[in-house]
Amino acid sequence: MAMYNELLWIFTQLPDDYVVLDTETTGLPEENGLPDIVTLGLTAVKNREISESVEFETRLQRRILEEAQSIHGITNIQTARFESFDSRWHQITDYLKDERSTHRHSQCQF
């Protein structure tokens, strides 16, 4: 049990209220540039309890690499029905307004 507590110490450092961001992408950065965001998951934590979770699916400007598809299971065919990231941006920013955030992937750039 002591080892388990050692792994979770970082969570004791978080504030009572924050939003966690998690992304699935088309793959890693490559010679053609940065990957596109396929999905953006946001989970609001209030008083150290999950209060709401939402996922935004976004249409891509580039193809999902096979390696990325094997990790997250989202295909290029599925993304054809998603809305563009730009058209979802106002919903995303409304959700994040006045919130502290932490990122699962620290190299994610918006």
Residue pairs with C-beta under 8 A, 6 or more apart in sequence:
14 45
14 48
14 102
15 100
16 45
16 46
16 47
16 48
17 44
17 45
17 46
17 47
17 99
17 100
18 44
18 45
18 99
18 100
18 101
18 102
19 42
19 43
19 44
19 45
19 95
19 96
19 99
19 100
19 101
19 102
20 41
20 42
20 43
20 45
20 101
20 102
20 103
20 104
21 40
21 41
21 42
21 101
21 102
21 103
21 104
21 108
22 40
22 41
22 42
22 43
22 104
22 105
23 37
23 38
23 39
23 40
23 41
23 104
23 105
23 108
24 37
24 38
24 39
24 68
24 72
24 74
25 35
25 36
25 37
25 38
25 68
26 35
26 36
26 38
26 60
26 62
26 63
26 64
26 65
26 68
27 35
27 64
27 65
27 67
27 68
28 35
28 65
28 68
29 35
32 62
33 62
34 109
35 62
35 68
36 58
36 60
36 61
36 62
36 85
37 58
37 85
37 108
38 57
38 58
38 60
38 64
38 68
38 72
38 74
38 79
38 82
39 55
39 56
39 57
39 58
39 72
39 74
40 55
40 56
40 58
40 88
40 92
41 53
41 54
41 55
41 56
42 53
42 54
42 55
42 56
42 92
42 95
42 96
43 50
43 52
43 53
44 50
44 51
44 52
44 53
44 95
44 99
45 51
54 95
56 88
56 91
56 92
57 79
57 82
57 83
58 79
58 82
58 83
58 84
58 85
58 88
59 79
59 80
59 81
59 82
59 83
59 84
59 85
60 76
60 79
60 82
63 76
64 74
64 75
64 76
64 79
69 75
69 76
